[in-house]
Amino acid sequence: MTMRTYEHIAYLLIYMLQASGKARFRLSRKSIQSISGRSIIKSALIRNIGEWMEGVAVILPLNRGGYVVISQESLEGIAPLKIADV
């Protein structure tokens, strides 16, 4: 298994996001292992991939396992929450 750099993994995920035409997609742990060429996925890997995707997309771990990649553009339209309303 060839280990890819954080930059390469980030570009692959961005390409997958753009090619899918969707605002977000889920990835299993096995998929990240396959894409990254690593058998162990650490939080530092996900953090570093996220840094390379900055401004284009975000990657977040899911509680039930796996990860979600979300287009930054899709997050721009989210309504703000006013603290006074909470």
C-alpha positions as CSV (number, residue, x, y, z in Angstrom):
1,M,0.0,0.0,0.0
2,T,1.5,3.4,-1.0
3,M,1.0,6.1,1.5
4,R,-0.2,9.4,0.1
5,T,0.6,12.8,1.4
6,Y,-2.0,14.9,3.2
7,E,-2.2,17.2,0.2
8,H,-2.8,14.4,-2.3
9,I,-5.5,12.9,-0.1
10,A,-7.2,16.3,0.2
11,Y,-7.1,16.9,-3.5
12,L,-8.6,13.4,-4.1
13,L,-11.5,14.2,-1.7
14,I,-12.1,17.6,-3.2
15,Y,-12.2,16.0,-6.7
16,M,-14.6,13.4,-5.4
17,L,-16.8,16.1,-4.0
18,Q,-16.8,18.1,-7.2
19,A,-17.3,15.1,-9.4
20,S,-20.3,13.9,-7.4
21,G,-22.1,17.2,-7.8
22,K,-23.3,17.0,-4.2
23,A,-22.8,19.3,-1.3
24,R,-21.6,16.5,1.0
25,F,-20.8,12.8,1.1
26,R,-19.9,10.1,3.7
27,L,-16.8,8.0,3.7
28,S,-16.3,4.8,5.7
29,R,-13.1,4.3,7.6
30,K,-12.1,1.6,5.1
31,S,-12.5,4.1,2.3
32,I,-10.2,6.6,4.0
33,Q,-7.7,3.8,4.6
34,S,-7.8,2.9,0.9
35,I,-7.5,6.5,-0.3
36,S,-4.7,7.4,2.1
37,G,-2.8,4.1,1.9
38,R,-2.7,3.9,5.6
39,S,-3.9,1.0,7.8
40,I,-4.4,3.2,10.9
41,I,-6.4,6.5,10.7
42,K,-5.5,8.9,13.4
43,S,-7.2,12.2,14.2
44,A,-4.0,14.0,13.2
45,L,-4.4,12.7,9.7
46,I,-8.0,14.0,9.4
47,R,-6.9,17.3,10.9
48,N,-4.1,17.7,8.4
49,I,-6.3,16.7,5.4
50,G,-8.8,19.3,6.7
51,E,-6.1,22.0,6.7
52,W,-5.2,21.2,3.0
53,M,-8.9,21.4,2.1
54,E,-9.3,24.8,3.9
55,G,-11.6,27.2,2.0
56,V,-13.0,24.4,-0.3
57,A,-14.4,21.7,2.1
58,V,-14.3,20.4,5.6
59,I,-13.9,16.8,6.8
60,L,-15.5,15.7,10.1
61,P,-15.7,12.4,11.9
62,L,-19.1,10.9,12.5
63,N,-20.1,9.4,15.8
64,R,-21.3,6.2,14.3
65,G,-18.0,5.8,12.4
66,G,-16.6,7.1,9.1
67,Y,-16.3,10.7,8.0
68,V,-18.3,13.4,6.2
69,V,-16.8,15.7,3.6
70,I,-18.8,19.0,3.2
71,S,-18.5,21.7,0.6
72,Q,-17.5,25.0,2.2
73,E,-19.8,26.7,-0.3
74,S,-22.8,24.8,1.0
75,L,-22.1,26.2,4.5
76,E,-22.1,29.8,3.4
77,G,-25.9,30.1,3.4
78,I,-26.5,28.8,6.9
79,A,-28.5,31.2,9.0
80,P,-26.7,32.7,12.0
81,L,-27.9,31.9,15.6
82,K,-28.4,34.8,17.8
83,I,-27.2,34.2,21.4
84,A,-30.1,36.2,22.7
85,D,-32.5,33.7,21.2
86,V,-31.1,30.8,23.1
